[in-house]
Each structure stands twice: as C-alpha cells, then as structure tokens.
Amino acid sequence: MDTDTKALVESLQAVGTHAGTIANALTLGNMTPKKQREYADMLKELSELLHEHADLQEGGGVNE
C-alpha cells in the first residue's frame, strides 16, 4: 500500500471512530452547531481525498 492510500485509510478510520459519538450526541441533542460543522468539514475533506485517490487510480497514478 502506498503512502497516499495509507493516509486515506487512516483518515477513514479516524472519521469512522468518531461517527458513533457524533450520532449519539445528535440523538441526545447536545452537539453544538459548531461541532456539527467541524465534523462536516472533516467529512468534506475526506470526501475530496477519496475522490482524488480514485482519480489517481483511474489515471494510473497509483501503483497497487
């Protein structure tokens, strides 16, 4: 696994680790709008990284 893929996987795992806590806080109604936006920003950045990674793979830029 190349370093870009490894970094992407680590980011996915980090976001996933927080997902349960985020869902619980939303369910309980105790997650501030600021924290919601911070998590949304993390998801947006991760989405962009995943798109870039896929684009690189399509273009032959990532060795498997």
Secondary structure, 3 states (H helix, E strand, C coil): CCHHHHHHHHHHHHHHHHHHHHHHHHHHCCCCHHHHHHHHHHHHHHHHHHHHHHHHHHCCCCCC
